[in-house]
């Protein structure tokens, strides 16, 4: 079984409003698949279709080889789900609530709940209504991960979490992947997904407008380079820099016999590094590529062209 | 894995609410029934009731207030007890599916290894058991006060009246559950449950006024249950069967409706 999820020509209408207009994608088993898109693009609707919470108007879905409509409780026990708008209530402790979800999901290894709660810094003895939004989110993550499901469907998993806990979450995703679990997660910003995902799909207005591997995006992405050199005339340095393939937006600043040049570079960085090696550098900054910018420039064009 | 996980959560996590309603009903019982020897049974009271407009005594079912069973029927089972039980049942019924969906919690529950029909049935069972528990509390307390308050109620009649009392509240509660499950809105469920109770009560009160509007009694669940004063005269068992049967049908309808539609959309 190569695909953990496959969706073909998925459409969904609510009354007269069509929210999904033919969504197609496949998530390879054992991979981390991120869906990004603005709010209202259809991420949550797509995820709810996977769990048979809502039913698509047309199209086919296979989750772990089964149609979610027919899979029933047996299929959903093999999935861990975190809703996008998590709402937990009740005058019970976190531990009691998790015991309830444990009773209606797949088997949870002993000690697993405490281990996850400790990692995320969650106090299970507190009453749910006294928990902050971030702590409720942690509780939601624990219930999704605790039975080590074959597939994790996580809608905006890091919302409300502070940066340290986000890092821990990314570690949990990597470990889940290492264990062979498949992760399908969504976000409205790419920077969140790029840290963990192998593949990124961009959903906009109810359509998948692009599916890219993160490494592919990284290669295609534009970096910013800035360096200061001495012992060479500024115009000479500029000439050498512009000679490197993929370089653009060159700017230069001369001061006291040194020249500070900045530019953007797309594609392979090897020629740039070779050129830089020939200079006497006093400072060098090569920034991490901003994938977000890369995606935005790639798909700022009208949808028809992007497809 | 434990049996009936959804029932257990719905039943046990609301024990404070159940206890609160039980205390409220107990307070109503201890407020009304011990007063019977000094109010209901006295000649003075009978004179006062005779002085009231007959339409009013009929509407309030106070025409039988001079006897212990009639007094218990009119004040407790027919009025304050009916009101408290109905509010409890309707609020639980509306929260069971519609309220849970509206708050966003039903989505997460359905994403787990449960069937929708199972969700409705287990939560309806929790509603049923809580209503039966409250009715049992009422029955036991009335029986305890039967001697001291000189009510003279027969045990068989009291048990029969309790079955009708529970059935009447359950009908409003299952109406709330059903409409909540069909619409996904707690408020619609509350409105439906309240409508069944209030219209039933009003149709009974108006229907008793004249022959011309007697047909209203036929569509009043309140009148089905209490038309022959069960505390005094014993239960009308076919009426009890109707109340419980319609409740069961409403639960089935709720399960079918939830099974067929999108949740949280």
Interface residues (C-beta under 8 A of the other chain):
Chain A: X14 X48 X51 X52 X53 X54 X55 X72 X73 X74 X76 X77 X79 X81 X83 X85 X86 X87 X88 X89 X90 X91 X92 X100 X101 X103 X104 X105 X106 X140 X143
Chain B: X1 X2 X5 X6 X8 X9 X13 X16 X103 X104 X105 X107 X108 X109 X110 X111 X112 X113 X114 X115 X262 X263 X264 X265
